[in-house]
């Protein structure tokens, strides 16, 4: 009925009707009604052509960009589509025929399976490792995640980045460092072992250096119906000793959180090295190379000079 009515109005007013368009009454109608109410005795009633005037406004391709809260020193691979993504998972697409540019969601611009092709173009590394430790003056804190995060062992709700600082009550930036390994899919989780295993071996039994796994699950169906299945899968694939430091996050949307860390491609894994007060000092993705592991371990030692002193003191004590 609405469609027939709009077609009739369009025919009377000389406008073209399209089903995908959204019609709104113009200000002329509102002004006419106000004039009728104010001067009912002196002003004639507006004609039907004035009362039923509609203007077509196409609203499907209008999207609003979100605030930019990205950590600036994270290196995004230039070959990755993630380097072109704006806040809100939006990209600018150029149309050669019309010679105009539209801002669209990345899925509409590059297809639903763009992440698979993106990993091929970037050799599995949409985020490149830092060649140097991000200076403290430029370092930015790990983004907040206040709801939906629980520990794997006790199912206890926690907040980020407060969870990473729970052992550093003095908030000394040199007192500890934390390697945060983030995965959104099982494939990414498997790749993270190339980072976490050698890192754990290098700092075995060192309380000042720890590894925290964070599993992200977003979407209503996955966060509700599949939550128990996903949790069981993570428990089966995680060693018992790592359960206290393994976190699960179920949210309808994690778009803003992922965008802050430049996690645009959820098919791979990401690592972030934090200092004692929760600032991001190093980032990487995909499978770790021997050179990347060497850098990561060196950066962790640089962030915890207290650890180096305690190790040297222990060696001297053994020598005595």
C-alpha positions in Angstrom: 0.0 0.0 0.0 2.8 2.4 0.9 4.5 1.7 -2.4 1.4 2.4 -4.4 0.8 5.6 -2.5 4.3 6.8 -3.1 4.1 6.0 -6.8 0.9 8.1 -7.0 2.5 11.0 -5.2 5.5 10.8 -7.5 3.3 10.9 -10.5 1.4 14.0 -9.3 4.5 15.9 -8.3 6.6 14.9 -11.4 9.3 13.0 -9.3 10.8 9.7 -10.1 10.0 6.9 -7.7 12.5 4.2 -6.7 11.8 1.3 -4.2 15.2 1.7 -2.5 14.8 5.4 -1.8 13.5 6.8 1.4 10.8 9.6 1.1 10.4 12.3 3.6 7.9 15.2 3.8 9.5 18.5 2.9 9.6 21.6 5.2 6.9 23.1 2.9 4.3 20.8 4.4 5.2 21.7 8.0 5.2 25.4 7.2 1.8 25.0 5.5 0.3 23.3 8.5 1.7 25.9 10.9 0.3 28.7 8.7 -3.2 27.0 8.7 -3.2 26.7 12.5 -2.1 30.3 13.0 -4.3 32.1 10.4 -7.3 29.7 10.0 -9.7 32.5 9.3 -7.7 34.6 6.9 -5.5 32.1 5.0 -7.0 29.7 2.5 -6.4 25.9 3.0 -3.2 24.7 1.2 -3.8 22.8 -2.0 -3.4 19.0 -2.1 -0.3 19.4 -4.3 1.4 21.4 -1.5 0.4 19.1 1.3 1.6 15.9 -0.4 4.9 17.0 -1.7 7.7 14.4 -1.0 11.4 14.6 -1.6 13.5 11.4 -2.2 16.6 11.0 0.0 18.9 8.0 -0.6 20.4 6.9 2.7 21.7 3.3 2.1 25.3 4.3 1.3 25.8 6.9 4.0 28.0 5.8 6.9 29.5 7.9 9.6 33.2 7.4 10.6 33.9 6.8 14.2 36.5 8.5 16.5 40.1 7.5 15.8 41.4 5.8 19.0 44.1 3.8 17.3 47.6 3.2 18.7 49.8 5.1 16.4 53.0 3.2 16.5 51.6 -0.1 15.5 53.0 -0.9 12.0 50.3 -2.0 9.5 51.5 -3.8 6.4 51.2 -1.5 3.4 50.1 -4.5 1.3 47.2 -5.1 3.7 43.7 -3.8 3.2 43.9 -2.9 6.9 46.2 0.0 6.0 43.3 1.6 4.1 40.5 0.8 6.6 39.1 3.8 8.4 37.6 3.7 11.9 34.3 1.9 11.7 35.6 -0.8 9.2 35.1 1.6 6.3 37.1 2.1 3.1 37.0 4.5 0.2 36.2 2.7 -3.1 36.7 4.5 -6.4 34.4 3.8 -9.3 36.1 4.5 -12.7 32.9 4.7 -14.7 31.4 7.4 -12.6 34.7 8.8 -11.4 33.5 9.2 -7.9 34.4 7.7 -4.6 32.1 6.1 -2.0 32.8 5.2 1.6 31.6 1.6 2.2 32.0 -1.2 4.7 35.1 -3.2 3.9 32.9 -6.3 3.2 31.0 -4.4 0.5 34.1 -2.9 -1.1 36.3 -6.0 -1.1 34.0 -9.0 -0.6 33.1 -11.1 2.3 36.2 -13.3 2.1 38.7 -10.3 1.8 40.6 -11.5 4.9 41.8 -14.7 3.2 43.1 -12.8 0.2 44.7 -10.3 2.6 46.7 -12.9 4.4 48.0 -14.1 1.0 49.1 -10.6 0.0 50.8 -10.0 3.4 52.4 -13.4 3.8 50.2 -13.9 6.9 51.4 -10.6 8.6 48.8 -7.8 8.3 50.7 -6.2 11.2 54.5 -5.9 11.0 56.8 -6.2 14.0 58.4 -3.1 15.4 62.1 -2.8 14.7 62.6 -0.9 17.9 60.9 -0.7 21.3 58.2 2.0 21.2 59.6 5.0 23.3 57.8 5.5 26.6 56.9 9.1 25.7 55.1 7.9 22.6 53.6 4.7 24.0 49.8 4.5 24.4 47.9 2.4 26.9 46.2 -0.9 26.0 42.6 -0.1 25.1 39.9 -0.6 27.8 37.6 -3.7 27.8 35.3 -3.4 30.7 32.6 -6.0 30.1 32.4 -9.5 28.7 35.8 -10.7 29.8 36.2 -13.7 32.0 39.0 -16.0 33.2 39.1 -19.5 31.8 39.7 -21.3 35.1 37.4 -19.5 37.6 34.9 -17.9 35.2 35.6 -14.6 37.0 34.8 -11.3 35.4 37.8 -9.0 34.9 38.6 -5.7 33.2 41.4 -4.8 30.9 44.0 -3.4 31.1 43.6 -3.7 35.0 44.1 -7.4 34.8 47.6 -7.0 33.4 48.6 -4.8 36.3 47.2 -6.9 39.2 50.7 -7.9 40.3 52.2 -4.5 40.0 50.6 -2.6 42.8 53.3 0.1 42.9 52.7 0.8 39.2 56.4 0.8 38.4 56.8 0.7 34.7 60.1 -1.2 35.0 58.7 -3.8 37.5 57.1 -6.2 34.9 56.1 -6.7 31.3 53.3 -8.7 29.8 53.0 -10.4 26.4 49.3 -10.3 25.4 48.5 -12.9 22.7 45.1 -12.3 21.0 43.2 -14.7 18.7 39.7 -14.5 17.2 39.8 -17.8 15.4 41.4 -21.2 16.0 43.8 -20.7 13.1 45.2 -17.6 14.7 45.4 -19.3 18.1 47.6 -22.0 16.6 49.9 -19.4 15.1 50.4 -17.7 18.4 52.3 -20.6 19.8 55.3 -19.6 17.6 55.5 -16.5 19.8 54.5 -17.7 23.2 56.4 -21.0 23.5 60.0 -19.6 23.0 59.1 -16.5 25.0 57.9 -18.7 27.9 61.1 -20.8 27.7 63.2 -17.7 27.9 61.5 -16.4 31.0 60.6 -19.7 32.8 59.7 -19.2 36.5 60.0 -15.4 36.2 57.0 -13.8 37.9 57.9 -10.4 36.5 57.3 -11.6 32.9 54.0 -13.3 32.1 51.9 -14.3 29.1 48.2 -13.7 28.8 46.0 -15.2 26.1 42.9 -13.3 25.1 40.3 -15.0 22.9 37.8 -12.7 21.2 34.4 -13.8 20.1 31.9 -11.3 18.7 28.4 -11.5 17.2 25.1 -12.3 19.0 24.9 -15.9 17.9 28.5 -16.8 18.7 28.5 -15.0 22.0 25.3 -16.7 23.3 24.4 -19.9 21.5 28.0 -21.0 20.8 29.6 -19.6 23.9 29.8 -22.9 25.8 31.1 -24.8 22.8 33.9 -22.2 22.2 34.8 -22.2 25.9 35.1 -26.0 25.9 37.3 -25.9 22.8 39.6 -23.4 24.3 39.9 -25.4 27.5 40.8 -28.5 25.6 43.5 -26.7 23.5 45.0 -24.9 26.5 47.4 -26.4 29.0 46.1 -26.6 32.6 48.8 -24.4 33.9 47.9 -21.6 31.5 44.2 -21.5 32.4 44.6 -18.7 35.1 46.2 -16.5 32.4 43.7 -17.3 29.7 40.8 -14.9 29.1 37.6 -15.2 27.1 35.7 -12.3 25.8 32.2 -12.6 24.4 30.6 -9.4 23.0 28.1 -8.5 20.3 30.6 -6.1 18.8 34.4 -5.6 19.4 34.9 -3.3 16.5 36.2 -0.3 18.4 38.5 -2.5 20.6 40.0 -4.3 17.5 40.3 -1.0 15.6 42.4 0.5 18.5 44.9 -2.4 18.1 44.6 -2.5 14.3 43.2 -6.0 14.4 41.2 -5.8 11.2 42.0 -9.3 9.9 40.6 -11.7 12.4 41.9 -14.8 10.6 45.4 -14.5 12.2 46.9 -14.0 15.6 48.4 -10.9 17.2 50.9 -10.2 20.0 51.4 -7.0 22.1 54.2 -6.5 24.6 53.1 -4.2 27.5 55.3 -2.5 30.1 54.6 -2.3 33.8 51.8 0.3 33.5 50.0 -1.3 30.6 51.4 0.7 27.6 51.9 -1.1 24.2 55.6 -1.1 23.4 55.7 -3.8 20.7 53.3 -5.5 18.3 53.4 -8.3 15.8 51.2 -10.8 14.0 51.2 -14.2 12.2 53.9 -16.7 12.8 57.0 -15.5 14.5 60.4 -15.7 12.8 63.6 -16.4 14.7 64.6 -12.7 14.3 61.3 -11.5 15.7 61.6 -13.8 18.7 65.1 -12.5 19.4 63.8 -9.0 19.2 60.8 -9.7 21.5 62.9 -11.3 24.2 65.4 -8.5 24.0 62.6 -5.9 24.4 61.2 -7.8 27.4 64.6 -7.7 29.1 64.9 -4.0 28.3 61.5 -3.3 29.9 62.4 -5.2 33.1 65.9 -4.1 34.1 65.1 -5.3 37.6 64.9 -8.8 36.3 68.4 -8.6 34.8 69.8 -7.5 38.1 68.2 -10.3 40.0 69.5 -12.9 37.5 73.0 -11.6 37.8 72.8 -11.6 41.6 71.6 -15.2 41.6 74.5 -16.2 39.4 77.0 -14.5 41.7 75.4 -16.3 44.7 75.8 -19.7 43.0 79.4 -18.9 42.2 80.1 -18.2 45.9 
